[in-house]
Amino acid sequence: MIVLKTERELQIMREACKISAKALQLVGNAVEPGVTTAELDALAEKFIRSCGAIPNFKNYEGYPATACISINNEVIHGIPSNKRKICAGDIVSVDLGAKFGGYHGDNAATFACGDISEEAKRLMEVTKQSLYEGIAAALPGSRIGDISYAVQRYVEERGFSVVRDFVGHGIGTEMHEPPEVPNFGTPGRGIRLLPGMTIAIEPMVNAGKHGVAVQPDGWTVLTRDGSLSAHFEHTIVITRDGPKIMTEA
């Protein structure tokens, strides 16, 4: 069931999203050669808890950390580790969120560690812009497929591939609520967007083909062809005046 949020609920959710956004920004600013992914994760958890919120990824379906930190050809759900150090030239995708007052925020971004390849720069730029293309299509009265198509068209016209095995989602009192928000699809199809709907749009884009594979740890997802991958996400609310981003620092 899709729940339309009241203004009171949205006020609480905006705070959860604000905390999520600031935590993501904090981690992104700390990405540098030699830092471990566990150190970044600890930074995120400390900040979220200092705001009176709870890291909503931690222990979610058994996930052991506050943030998913995925490097280079890791698409999503990379588990932070004291053994994994970030190197110059890496691209680092961070996905995290906070629960505050019973409501969730969720956001992601890919960060460059020092100088990166031209391919990596372009992949990050295209993925980030595809998120905003999807957000722009999230108009009241439009449909989920309009968001999906906007992301897919932008990405594929530029020679990259959208991941199809994982999708965006509704969000509110649960981190994952209906409806699903794929990054590929047909315009005019799917659930109609209504004021009060809150969704997380999150393009995951590969430099090569769209195929992915879950690793033996049960979480980490890699590109099948070893190509680079990038990930950007915002939680938004549909309003009568159009989509509004909630996860802005």
Secondary structure, 3 states (H helix, E strand, C coil): CCCCCCHHHHHHHHHHHHHHHHHHHHHHHHCCCCCEHHHHHHHHHHHHHHCCCEECCCCHHHCCCCCEEEECCEEECCCCCCCCECCCCCEEEEEEEEEECCEEEEEEEEEECCCCCHHHHHHHHHHHHHHHHHHHCCCCCCEHHHHHHHHHHHHHCCCCEECCCCCEEECCCCCCEEEEECCCCCCCCCCECCCCCEEEECCEEECCCCCEEECCCCCCEEECCCCCEEECEEEEEEECCEEEECCCC
